[in-house]
Amino acid sequence: MVFIQPYSHAFGDLDIARNASPIEIRAAYRRLALKYHPDLDRISRTESAETRMRQLNLAYQVLSSPDRRKAYDRSIA
């Protein structure tokens, strides 16, 4: 099981609504991954881009799995 840090909010990290479908979750992840991926960020390859990408990966891992998403929803309710 993946644990989310207390300050992190998976839906906010991916900029989606709590009732987002799996298709919307995937589309949001891909859009943001292209924007923040450190190898594709040619202007500023900073630690903030790497940190943001880690947050996106963690949020996607939690929300893309039905079991993890149910557990996450229960933990934030």
Contacts in CASP RR format, 6 or more apart in sequence:
PFRMAT RR
TARGET T0000
AUTHOR 0000-0000-0000
METHOD contacts of the structure
MODEL  1
MVFIQPYSHAFGDLDIARNASPIEIRAAYRRLALKYHPDLDRISRTESAE
TRMRQLNLAYQVLSSPDRRKAYDRSIA
1 68 0 8 1.000
1 71 0 8 1.000
2 58 0 8 1.000
2 61 0 8 1.000
2 62 0 8 1.000
2 68 0 8 1.000
4 10 0 8 1.000
4 58 0 8 1.000
4 62 0 8 1.000
4 72 0 8 1.000
4 75 0 8 1.000
8 55 0 8 1.000
8 58 0 8 1.000
8 59 0 8 1.000
9 76 0 8 1.000
10 58 0 8 1.000
10 59 0 8 1.000
10 62 0 8 1.000
10 63 0 8 1.000
10 72 0 8 1.000
11 17 0 8 1.000
11 18 0 8 1.000
11 20 0 8 1.000
11 59 0 8 1.000
11 63 0 8 1.000
12 59 0 8 1.000
13 55 0 8 1.000
13 56 0 8 1.000
13 58 0 8 1.000
13 59 0 8 1.000
14 20 0 8 1.000
14 25 0 8 1.000
14 28 0 8 1.000
14 29 0 8 1.000
14 32 0 8 1.000
14 56 0 8 1.000
14 59 0 8 1.000
14 60 0 8 1.000
14 63 0 8 1.000
15 28 0 8 1.000
15 32 0 8 1.000
16 24 0 8 1.000
16 25 0 8 1.000
16 28 0 8 1.000
17 24 0 8 1.000
18 73 0 8 1.000
20 28 0 8 1.000
20 63 0 8 1.000
22 64 0 8 1.000
25 60 0 8 1.000
25 63 0 8 1.000
25 64 0 8 1.000
26 64 0 8 1.000
29 56 0 8 1.000
29 59 0 8 1.000
29 60 0 8 1.000
29 64 0 8 1.000
32 56 0 8 1.000
33 53 0 8 1.000
33 56 0 8 1.000
34 40 0 8 1.000
36 49 0 8 1.000
36 52 0 8 1.000
36 53 0 8 1.000
36 56 0 8 1.000
37 49 0 8 1.000
37 53 0 8 1.000
38 45 0 8 1.000
38 49 0 8 1.000
38 50 0 8 1.000
38 53 0 8 1.000
41 49 0 8 1.000
61 68 0 8 1.000
62 68 0 8 1.000
62 69 0 8 1.000
62 72 0 8 1.000
63 69 0 8 1.000
63 72 0 8 1.000
END
